[in-house]
Amino acid sequence: MSCNHKSYRQGWKQAGNLRIAYHFPNTTPSSKYAMRTLRGFTLIEVLIAMTLLSIMVVLLFSSLRICAQSWEQGENKITEVNEVR
């Protein structure tokens, strides 16, 4: 999209020695594109993100539980071997 398009404004940011151009839509209410971009996330997007996050948390805690059980079994085995000596 060109910089001369009416629904976009151009700005500049200074990042060290670099000058970075960025574009953002006009925020006038009459612009259909601007109203569409300012709405935010849809309910489906939020629900999908929450579902994926909850699956990752469940997997994390179940793997930690398995790790703790293995650690305890290893400690018990070491104790048994030391008692035999």
Secondary structure, DSSP 8 states (H G I E B T S, - for coil): --TT-TTEEEEEEEETTEEEEEEEE---TT-HHHHHHTS---HHHHHHHHHHHHHHHHHHHHHHHHHHHHHHHHHHHHHHHHHH-
